[in-house]
Amino acid sequence: MTNIAFTTLVILVFSFPGYVLRASYYAGKFTRQALSLNWMDDIPAAILFSLPLHLVVLSLFEGLQHVGLVQSTLSFEVIFRVMSGEYGDKFSSTIENIYANARYLMVYYIAVLTLATATGYVFRKIVWNWKWDVRYPWLFRYKNEWLYTLFGRDVPIPEGPEYDGSKVYVRLEALTKIPLEDGDGRARLYRGIVEAFTTEEDGALRDILLTEVERGKFRKEPARDREFYWKAVTPGDLMVLKYSELQNINITYLLELPQSSPLEKTAETQSSRSA
């Protein structure tokens, strides 16, 4: 029983860098919906991501030992016995060997964790900036589709030198469940540019963050039909709309050309979705 418990602990420690890599990859603006709530549920995937990290750092340590910079008495036999739980009558000697090389193991493990964090960060930047999740969806696409609906990452940009450096903006019009002040039953209507969003633990949409927000209003004039217009919501730089308080939303993708300002967006590649 002792051997099983010790081996289980070793497997958890061995796989933890894989989870660190995934956590670093999904940090920041990336959705964390793909991460398990309980990291112990993802042990097989964590081990799979950990293996290359351990191989790289282990090769580095072997090279340092070969040139005499590291003086370690750890052998492949000791490592194999620890990982497989096959100690036989050498359990005590194996533990003593590990204890004698504790400082090297600590440096090794810190190196693996550092490599895991750096690898996740670098891949996050590459995938996000070069849109590998759009180019190679079978490998890099994220599970939460709101990332594409509200950010417009998969909206194609027209080809041509005049479109180099263009950026897609997402304009959202949201009809809320909150009635107007005049009590005529109409609900409040807002529109703005999507800046970010948050999700629940299960990936469901929770909040939508908007900039350049405007509110739909009716101009009251005697003896005339009410005229609808948009009025800027001020002061404030960011509005948070709770998804649970929305009746429906309409999404329009706008293309900003390199020579235009953020407020001069063209509708040349405009498309919309409703939810």
N, C-alpha and C positions, 0 to 999 in steps of 0.2 A: 504493500500500500504506500509505503514511504517513497519507493522508486517511482510509482505512478504519479504521486503528487509533485515530486520534484521535476519529473519530465514534463508534466503539464505546465508548471511554472516556466520552465525553459522555453517551451513552445510559445507561450504568451509573450515572453521577453523577446524571443526571436522574431515574432510577427509584428510587434509594435511599430517598428520603423515603417512598415508598409502602410499602417493607418496614419502615421504622421505625414507620409508622402501624400496620401489622398486628402487629408485635412488641409495641407498647405496648397494643394492644387485647387480645392474648392473654396478657398478663402476669398475675401474681398467681394467683388461684384458678382462672383459666380454663385449660382444657387447651391445650397448645401443639401438639397432634397435627396441627392444620390447617396449621402452618407447615412449609415444606419444609426438609429437612436442609441442602440447598445453596440459598442464597437466589438464586443465579444461575439456578436452574431456574424461578423465578417472575417472571422479568423482565416478561412481558406483564401479569400481574396487578399487579405493582408499578408499572408505567407507568400503568395505569388508575387506581390510587389516587393516584398522584402528580399527575396532570393538574389536578384541582380545587385542590390545594394550591398549585401553581405559579401558577394563574390568580388565586387570591386574593391571594397576596403580590405578584405582578406588578402587579395593579390598584392595590395599596397604594403600590408604588414609583412608578407612573405618576402617582398623585395627588400624592405628595410632590414629584415632579419638576415637576408643573404649577404648584405653589405656590412653587417655587424652593428647596425644602429639600434637594433632591438635584440635583446637577449631573453628569449622566452623558451620555457621548457614544455609548452603545450604541443601536443602532437595530434595527428589526425585520429589516432586511436582514441584519445581522450575525448575529442570533440564528437566522434561517432558514438561512443558509449553514452555521453550526456544526451545527445539528440534522440537516440533510439531507446534509451532506458535499459540497455543491456550491460549491467555492471558486473554481474557474476559475483565473485568474491573480492572485487577491486573497488567497491563503492567508496570505502574510506580513503584509499590512495587517490582515487579520482577527485574527490572533494579537496584533499590536501593539495593536489596539483593545481586545481582551479584557484584555491586560496593563495598559493604562492605566486600566481600570475594575476592577481586581482587588479593591480594597477594597469597592466597592459589591457586587460579585458575592459576596464573602465574607459580608457582612452579609445579603445576600439569601438565600444558602443556609442560613445559621444560622437565619434567620427561618422558612424553609420547614421545616427539621428541627424547630424548636420547635413550629410549628403542627401538624406530623405527630404529634409525641409527645402534645401536648395533646388533639388530636382523638381519637386512639386511647384515651386515658385517659377522656375524657368519655363516649365511646360505650360503653366497657366498663362504666362505672358505670350509665349509663342502661339498657343492655340487661340487666345483672345485677339491678338493683334493681326494674325495672319488668317483668322477665320477657318482654322482647320476643322472646327465642328461643323461648318457649312460645306467645306470642300470634301471632307471625308466623314460623313455622318455615321457610317457603319462602325466607326472606331471612336470618334470624339464627340458625337452629338450628346447634349445633355438631356436628361430625362424630363425635366420640367419645361413644358412647351411654352409657358408664360415668358420664358427668357427670350424666345423668338417672336412671340406675338407682341410683347410690349417694348422690345428693343429693336425689332425689325432687322435682326442680324441676317436672316435669310432672304431679305428683299433684294433682288438683283439691281445693280447699278449699270446703266447703259455704258457700252464700250465706246471709246474714243478719247483723244487727248484732252478734250474740253471737260471731260468728267473725272480726270485724274484728281484725286484728293477730295472727291465729293463725299458727303456724309448723309446718311438717312436719319431723319428725325421722325418721331412718332407723335402725332397729335391725337389726343383722346378727347372725345365728347362723352360726358357721363350724365345720365339722368338719375338723380338721387331719389330716395324715398322721403326726403324732407320737403314738406309743403312750403309754398311761398307765404309771405307775411300777410297778404291781403285775404287769405282764406277762401280763395275761389277753387281750390282743389288742385291747382297746377303744382308740379314738383319743380325743384330747383335744378337748373341745367348748368353744368360747368364744362369748360374745355381748357386744355393746356398741353404743354409738351412734356412727355413722360421723361422723368429724370431717373427714377429707380422704382423698385417694388420690393415688398417683403412677402414671405410665405409662412404658412403654418408648418408645424413639424412634419405633416404628411405631404407637404408640397402644395397645398391649396393656397390660392391667392388670399392675402390678408389686407395689405394696404398698397395704394398706388400713389407715388409721389410726383407731383406736377410742378412745373415752372411756367412763367408767362401765363398765369391763370386768368381766365375771363369768365364772367357769369352772364348767362342769358337773361335779359330783362325785356319788359314791355313798356314802351313809352306811352304814357297816358295823356291823351289829347281829347278835348271835348268834341263830340259830333264826328269822330273818326274812329276807324277800327284801330285796335292797338297795334303799334308798330314794334316788331321784335328787333333787338339789337344786342351787341355784346359790349359789356362794360368790364374794364380791367379791375381785378380784385387787388386792392391796395389797402394798407401796406402789407408787406410779406414777400419773401423770396421763394417760398416752397409751401405747397398745400398737400395735405395728406388726406386722401379719400379712402374710407373704409369700404372694402369690397362688399361687405355684408349690408351696407346701406345703399347700394346701387341697384336700380331696376334694370338698366342695360347700359352698354357702352358701345360707342362707335369709334373705330380706329382708322386713321388715315396716315399713310406713309408719305412723307415729304422729303424731297431731295434738295440738299443745300449745295449749290455749286461753289467751287473754290473762291470765285471772285465776289460772291455775295455774302452779306452779313447773315447772322442767324435769324434775323427778322424778315429776310427777303427770300423765303423758301419758294421753290418752284414746284408746281404740281405736275410736272412733265411725266414723272414716273409714279404718279399717285395711284394708290389702291387702298381698299378699306376692308375691314372685317368688323363684324358685330358679335357681341357676346352678351 
